[in-house]
Amino acid sequence: MLTIGQLADYVGVTVRAVRHYHQRGLLPEPERDASGYRRYGAQAVVDLIRIKTLADAGVPLARIQALLSAEPEQFAQAIAQIDRALRKRIRDLEQQRHRIAELAAGDRLFLPDEVVALLDELRRLGVTQRTLDMERDGWILLAARSPGQAARWADDKRSGLADPEFRRLYLACDQAFGWDPDDPRLDDLADAMVAFAARHRPARPDGGATLDDPVAVDLLSAQPGGTTPAWQRLLRLTSEKSQAITGAR
């Protein structure tokens, strides 16, 4: 007859595991002897070995009790069902591993390839990390709602960056983030943005080239909330100047 410690050591489990199996009703708990110790016989060893074997194979503890008393055919069917569940879990884990591996690719986990290419181009041009982060977050929001549209717009914007004037204005907007809102360069930059928009986008049906429509919006593209007084003034100036052009027509 074995003590609980000897039983656990013989089978290769912990005493805590044996007690847990008692609590789950998987292993009958023997009566105590005259000395107050529980003594385990050969049947307990066999039962514990069977429980450990099933548990090590991945069988949920909730299923083990039924399997221990199942007929051979029922046992085989139950094991096949458990095997199918395990194979599904393996597939799910493999997919999860794949997604985790994609984290090494950074933005590719969240964004279409076209947007990632755009961000890489902006990075190559020397755009600040602050603006890159705001661009990325804005594209993530857009791609979540309309991935196809986000990809097309990203391609359009990347094509626009091939224009030296567009690049110059984009970088100037990036730098203007930290300017004083009274900086006279903001007025000049707004003029240049509106003029560029007027030349590169067709007029609206009413004859105007407003800030709702043109490339100037792209020049200020950033996630809402990531603005400064300088950018707010730049946006206001471009809107006013665009409306002035509309009124003159």
MIBALUM-695444 format. One record per residue (C-alpha): residue in three letters; x, z, y; chain. Coordinates in Angstrom, 1 decimal. Each point is the difference from the previous one (the first is absolute). Layout:
<pts>
+-----+--------+--------+--------+-------+
: res :     xx :     zz :     yy : chain :
+-----+--------+--------+--------+-------+
: ALA :      X :      Z :      Y :     A :
...
+-----+--------+--------+--------+-------+
</pts>
This chain:
<pts>
+-----+--------+--------+--------+-------+
: res :     xx :     zz :     yy : chain :
+-----+--------+--------+--------+-------+
: MET :    0.0 :    0.0 :    0.0 :     A :
: LEU :    1.3 :   -0.9 :    3.4 :     A :
: THR :   -0.3 :    1.5 :    3.5 :     A :
: ILE :   -1.1 :   -2.2 :    2.8 :     A :
: GLY :    3.5 :   -0.4 :    1.2 :     A :
: GLN :    1.2 :   -1.0 :   -3.5 :     A :
: LEU :   -2.9 :   -2.4 :   -0.3 :     A :
: ALA :    0.8 :   -1.7 :    3.3 :     A :
: ASP :    3.7 :   -0.2 :   -0.8 :     A :
: TYR :   -0.7 :   -1.4 :   -3.5 :     A :
: VAL :   -2.2 :   -2.8 :    1.4 :     A :
: GLY :    2.0 :   -0.6 :    3.2 :     A :
: VAL :   -2.5 :    1.0 :    2.6 :     A :
: THR :   -0.1 :    2.9 :    2.4 :     A :
: VAL :   -1.9 :    3.3 :   -0.5 :     A :
: ARG :   -1.9 :   -0.9 :    3.2 :     A :
: ALA :   -1.1 :   -3.3 :   -1.7 :     A :
: VAL :   -1.2 :    1.9 :   -3.1 :     A :
: ARG :   -2.1 :    2.3 :    2.2 :     A :
: HIS :   -1.4 :   -2.9 :    1.9 :     A :
: TYR :   -1.1 :   -1.7 :   -3.3 :     A :
: HIS :   -1.7 :    3.3 :   -0.9 :     A :
: GLN :   -1.9 :    0.0 :    3.3 :     A :
: ARG :   -1.0 :   -3.6 :   -0.5 :     A :
: GLY :   -1.3 :    0.8 :   -3.4 :     A :
: LEU :    2.4 :   -2.4 :   -1.7 :     A :
: LEU :    1.9 :    2.6 :   -2.0 :     A :
: PRO :   -1.8 :    2.9 :   -1.6 :     A :
: GLU :    1.2 :    3.3 :    1.2 :     A :
: PRO :    0.8 :    2.4 :   -2.9 :     A :
: GLU :   -0.9 :    3.6 :   -0.1 :     A :
: ARG :    2.7 :    2.6 :    0.9 :     A :
: ASP :    1.7 :    1.9 :   -2.8 :     A :
: ALA :    0.4 :    3.8 :   -0.1 :     A :
: SER :    2.9 :   -0.2 :    2.4 :     A :
: GLY :   -2.1 :   -1.8 :    2.6 :     A :
: TYR :    1.7 :   -3.4 :   -0.5 :     A :
: ARG :   -1.6 :   -3.3 :   -0.9 :     A :
: ARG :    1.3 :   -1.5 :   -3.1 :     A :
: TYR :   -0.1 :   -3.7 :   -0.8 :     A :
: GLY :    0.0 :   -1.6 :   -3.5 :     A :
: ALA :    0.7 :   -3.5 :   -1.3 :     A :
: GLN :   -3.3 :   -1.4 :    1.1 :     A :
: ALA :    0.7 :    1.0 :    3.6 :     A :
: VAL :    3.4 :   -1.8 :   -0.3 :     A :
: VAL :   -1.7 :   -3.2 :   -1.3 :     A :
: ASP :   -2.7 :    0.2 :    2.6 :     A :
: LEU :    2.5 :    0.5 :    2.8 :     A :
: ILE :    2.1 :   -2.9 :   -1.2 :     A :
: ARG :   -3.0 :   -2.3 :    0.0 :     A :
: ILE :   -1.0 :    1.1 :    3.5 :     A :
: LYS :    3.5 :   -0.5 :    1.3 :     A :
: THR :    0.3 :   -3.4 :   -1.6 :     A :
: LEU :   -3.3 :   -1.2 :    1.6 :     A :
: ALA :    0.9 :    1.5 :    3.4 :     A :
: ASP :    3.5 :   -1.6 :   -0.1 :     A :
: ALA :   -1.7 :   -3.3 :   -0.8 :     A :
: GLY :   -2.0 :    0.3 :    3.2 :     A :
: VAL :   -3.3 :    1.0 :   -1.4 :     A :
: PRO :   -1.9 :    2.0 :    2.6 :     A :
: LEU :   -0.5 :    3.7 :   -1.1 :     A :
: ALA :   -3.7 :   -0.5 :    0.5 :     A :
: ARG :    0.0 :   -2.5 :   -2.9 :     A :
: ILE :    2.3 :    1.8 :   -2.4 :     A :
: GLN :   -2.5 :    2.4 :   -1.4 :     A :
: ALA :   -2.4 :   -2.8 :   -1.1 :     A :
: LEU :    2.9 :   -1.9 :   -1.5 :     A :
: LEU :    1.2 :    2.9 :   -2.0 :     A :
: SER :   -3.3 :    0.1 :   -1.9 :     A :
: ALA :   -0.7 :   -3.7 :   -0.1 :     A :
: GLU :   -0.4 :   -2.2 :   -3.1 :     A :
: PRO :    2.7 :   -2.6 :   -0.4 :     A :
: GLU :   -2.1 :   -2.9 :    1.3 :     A :
: GLN :   -1.2 :    2.1 :    3.0 :     A :
: PHE :    3.6 :    1.0 :    0.6 :     A :
: ALA :    1.2 :   -3.6 :    0.0 :     A :
: GLN :   -2.7 :   -1.1 :    2.4 :     A :
: ALA :    0.7 :    2.9 :    2.4 :     A :
: ILE :    3.7 :   -0.7 :   -0.1 :     A :
: ALA :   -0.7 :   -3.7 :    0.8 :     A :
: GLN :   -2.1 :    1.0 :    2.9 :     A :
: ILE :    2.6 :    2.3 :    1.3 :     A :
: ASP :    2.6 :   -2.8 :   -0.4 :     A :
: ARG :   -2.1 :   -2.4 :    2.1 :     A :
: ALA :   -0.3 :    2.7 :    2.7 :     A :
: LEU :    3.8 :    0.5 :   -0.1 :     A :
: ARG :    0.7 :   -3.7 :    0.2 :     A :
: LYS :   -2.3 :   -0.2 :    3.1 :     A :
: ARG :    1.8 :    2.9 :    1.5 :     A :
: ILE :    3.3 :   -1.7 :   -0.7 :     A :
: ARG :   -1.2 :   -3.1 :    1.8 :     A :
: ASP :   -1.2 :    2.0 :    2.9 :     A :
: LEU :    3.4 :    1.8 :    0.2 :     A :
: GLU :    1.9 :   -3.3 :   -0.2 :     A :
: GLN :   -2.1 :   -1.3 :    3.0 :     A :
: GLN :    0.7 :    3.2 :    1.9 :     A :
: ARG :    3.7 :   -0.4 :   -0.8 :     A :
: HIS :   -0.1 :   -3.5 :    1.3 :     A :
: ARG :   -1.6 :    1.1 :    3.2 :     A :
: ILE :    2.5 :    2.8 :    0.5 :     A :
: ALA :    2.8 :   -2.5 :   -0.6 :     A :
: GLU :   -1.5 :   -2.1 :    2.8 :     A :
: LEU :    0.5 :    2.9 :    2.3 :     A :
: ALA :    3.7 :   -1.0 :    0.1 :     A :
: ALA :   -1.2 :   -3.2 :    1.6 :     A :
: GLY :   -1.5 :    1.9 :    2.8 :     A :
: ASP :   -2.6 :   -1.9 :    1.9 :     A :
: ARG :   -0.8 :   -2.3 :   -2.9 :     A :
: LEU :   -2.0 :    2.7 :   -1.7 :     A :
: PHE :   -2.6 :   -0.1 :    2.8 :     A :
: LEU :    0.3 :   -3.4 :    1.6 :     A :
: PRO :   -0.3 :   -3.7 :   -0.9 :     A :
: ASP :    3.3 :   -1.9 :   -0.3 :     A :
: GLU :   -0.7 :   -1.9 :    3.2 :     A :
: VAL :   -0.3 :    3.3 :    2.0 :     A :
: VAL :    3.2 :    1.3 :   -1.6 :     A :
: ALA :    1.8 :   -3.2 :    1.0 :     A :
: LEU :   -1.3 :    0.4 :    3.6 :     A :
: LEU :    1.3 :    3.6 :    0.1 :     A :
: ASP :    3.4 :   -1.1 :   -1.3 :     A :
: GLU :    0.2 :   -2.6 :    2.7 :     A :
: LEU :   -0.8 :    2.5 :    2.7 :     A :
: ARG :    2.6 :    2.3 :   -1.4 :     A :
: ARG :    2.5 :   -2.8 :    0.0 :     A :
: LEU :   -0.8 :   -0.7 :    3.7 :     A :
: GLY :    0.8 :    3.6 :    0.9 :     A :
: VAL :   -3.5 :    1.4 :    0.6 :     A :
: THR :    0.1 :    3.8 :    0.2 :     A :
: GLN :   -1.0 :    2.1 :   -3.0 :     A :
: ARG :   -2.7 :    1.5 :    2.1 :     A :
: THR :   -1.7 :   -3.4 :    0.5 :     A :
: LEU :    0.7 :   -1.0 :   -3.6 :     A :
: ASP :   -1.8 :    3.1 :   -1.2 :     A :
: MET :   -3.0 :   -0.7 :    2.2 :     A :
: GLU :   -0.1 :   -3.6 :   -1.0 :     A :
: ARG :    0.2 :    1.0 :   -3.7 :     A :
: ASP :   -2.8 :    2.5 :    0.3 :     A :
: GLY :   -2.2 :   -2.4 :    1.8 :     A :
: TRP :    0.5 :   -2.7 :   -2.6 :     A :
: ILE :   -0.7 :    2.5 :   -2.8 :     A :
: LEU :   -3.4 :    0.8 :    1.6 :     A :
: LEU :   -0.7 :   -3.7 :    0.4 :     A :
: ALA :    1.2 :   -1.0 :   -3.5 :     A :
: ALA :   -2.2 :    2.7 :   -1.6 :     A :
: ARG :   -3.1 :   -1.6 :    1.5 :     A :
: SER :    1.0 :   -3.7 :   -0.1 :     A :
: PRO :    3.2 :   -0.7 :   -2.0 :     A :
: GLY :   -0.4 :   -3.8 :    0.2 :     A :
: GLN :   -0.6 :    0.0 :    3.7 :     A :
: ALA :    2.9 :    2.4 :    0.6 :     A :
: ALA :    2.3 :   -2.4 :   -1.9 :     A :
: ARG :   -1.1 :   -3.0 :    2.1 :     A :
: TRP :    0.4 :    1.9 :    3.2 :     A :
: ALA :    3.4 :    1.3 :   -1.0 :     A :
: ASP :    1.2 :   -3.6 :   -0.8 :     A :
: ASP :   -1.3 :   -1.1 :    3.4 :     A :
: LYS :    1.8 :    2.8 :    1.8 :     A :
: ARG :    3.2 :   -0.7 :   -1.9 :     A :
: SER :   -0.3 :   -3.6 :    1.0 :     A :
: GLY :   -0.4 :    1.0 :    3.6 :     A :
: LEU :    3.2 :    2.0 :   -0.2 :     A :
: ALA :    1.8 :   -3.3 :   -0.4 :     A :
: ASP :   -0.7 :   -0.6 :    3.7 :     A :
: PRO :    2.9 :    1.5 :    2.0 :     A :
: GLU :   -2.4 :    0.9 :    2.9 :     A :
: PHE :   -2.3 :    1.8 :   -2.3 :     A :
: ARG :    2.9 :    2.0 :   -1.5 :     A :
: ARG :    1.2 :    0.9 :    3.5 :     A :
: LEU :   -3.4 :    1.2 :    1.1 :     A :
: TYR :   -0.6 :    1.9 :   -3.2 :     A :
: LEU :    3.4 :    1.8 :    0.4 :     A :
: ALA :   -0.7 :    0.7 :    3.6 :     A :
: CYS :   -3.4 :    1.6 :   -0.9 :     A :
: ASP :    1.8 :    2.1 :   -2.6 :     A :
: GLN :    2.5 :    1.2 :    2.6 :     A :
: ALA :   -2.7 :    0.6 :    2.6 :     A :
: PHE :   -1.4 :    2.8 :   -2.2 :     A :
: GLY :    2.3 :    2.5 :    1.7 :     A :
: TRP :    0.0 :   -1.4 :    3.5 :     A :
: ASP :   -1.4 :    1.9 :    3.0 :     A :
: PRO :   -3.6 :   -1.2 :    0.6 :     A :
: ASP :    1.0 :   -0.9 :    3.5 :     A :
: ASP :    2.9 :   -2.1 :   -1.1 :     A :
: PRO :   -0.3 :   -3.4 :    1.9 :     A :
: ARG :    1.1 :   -1.8 :   -3.2 :     A :
: LEU :   -3.4 :    0.7 :   -1.5 :     A :
: ASP :   -1.7 :   -2.3 :    2.6 :     A :
: ASP :    2.5 :   -2.8 :   -0.7 :     A :
: LEU :   -0.4 :    0.5 :   -3.8 :     A :
: ALA :   -3.8 :   -0.2 :    0.4 :     A :
: ASP :    0.3 :   -3.2 :    2.0 :     A :
: ALA :    2.2 :   -1.5 :   -2.7 :     A :
: MET :   -2.3 :    1.1 :   -2.8 :     A :
: VAL :   -3.2 :   -1.5 :    1.6 :     A :
: ALA :    1.8 :   -3.2 :    0.8 :     A :
: PHE :    1.3 :   -0.3 :   -3.5 :     A :
: ALA :   -3.5 :    0.6 :   -1.4 :     A :
: ALA :   -1.5 :   -2.5 :    2.3 :     A :
: ARG :    2.4 :   -2.7 :   -1.2 :     A :
: HIS :   -0.2 :    0.7 :   -3.7 :     A :
: ARG :   -3.6 :    0.7 :   -0.6 :     A :
: PRO :   -3.0 :   -2.2 :    0.7 :     A :
: ALA :   -2.4 :    1.2 :    2.7 :     A :
: ARG :   -3.2 :    1.8 :   -0.9 :     A :
: PRO :   -3.3 :   -2.0 :    0.2 :     A :
: ASP :   -0.5 :    1.5 :    3.5 :     A :
: GLY :    3.3 :   -1.4 :    1.1 :     A :
: GLY :    1.9 :    3.3 :    0.1 :     A :
: ALA :    3.1 :    1.1 :   -1.8 :     A :
: THR :   -0.8 :    3.7 :   -0.3 :     A :
: LEU :    1.9 :    2.7 :   -1.8 :     A :
: ASP :   -2.6 :    0.2 :   -2.7 :     A :
: ASP :    1.3 :   -3.2 :   -1.4 :     A :
: PRO :    3.7 :   -0.9 :    0.6 :     A :
: VAL :    3.4 :    0.8 :   -1.3 :     A :
: ALA :    0.3 :    2.8 :    2.5 :     A :
: VAL :   -2.0 :    2.2 :   -2.4 :     A :
: ASP :    2.6 :   -0.7 :   -2.7 :     A :
: LEU :    2.7 :    1.0 :    2.5 :     A :
: LEU :   -1.5 :    3.4 :    0.3 :     A :
: SER :   -1.1 :    0.3 :   -3.6 :     A :
: ALA :    0.4 :    3.6 :   -1.1 :     A :
: GLN :   -2.1 :    2.6 :   -1.7 :     A :
: PRO :   -2.5 :    1.7 :    2.4 :     A :
: GLY :    1.4 :    3.3 :    1.2 :     A :
: GLY :    3.6 :   -1.1 :    0.1 :     A :
: THR :    0.0 :   -0.8 :    3.7 :     A :
: THR :    1.7 :    1.3 :    3.2 :     A :
: PRO :   -0.9 :   -0.1 :    3.7 :     A :
: ALA :    2.2 :   -3.1 :    0.4 :     A :
: TRP :   -1.8 :   -1.9 :   -2.8 :     A :
: GLN :   -3.3 :    1.1 :    1.4 :     A :
: ARG :    0.9 :   -1.4 :    3.4 :     A :
: LEU :    1.4 :   -3.2 :   -1.6 :     A :
: LEU :   -3.3 :   -0.5 :   -1.8 :     A :
: ARG :   -2.0 :    0.6 :    3.2 :     A :
: LEU :    2.2 :   -2.4 :    1.9 :     A :
: THR :   -0.3 :   -2.8 :   -2.6 :     A :
: SER :   -3.8 :    0.5 :   -0.1 :     A :
: GLU :   -0.3 :   -0.2 :    3.8 :     A :
: LYS :    2.3 :   -3.0 :    0.3 :     A :
: SER :   -1.8 :   -1.8 :   -2.8 :     A :
: GLN :   -3.4 :    0.7 :    1.7 :     A :
: ALA :    1.4 :   -1.3 :    3.3 :     A :
: ILE :    0.9 :   -3.3 :   -1.7 :     A :
: THR :   -3.5 :   -0.2 :   -1.5 :     A :
: GLY :   -1.6 :    0.6 :    3.4 :     A :
: ALA :    2.2 :   -2.6 :    1.7 :     A :
: ARG :   -1.3 :   -2.6 :   -2.4 :     A :
+-----+--------+--------+--------+-------+
</pts>
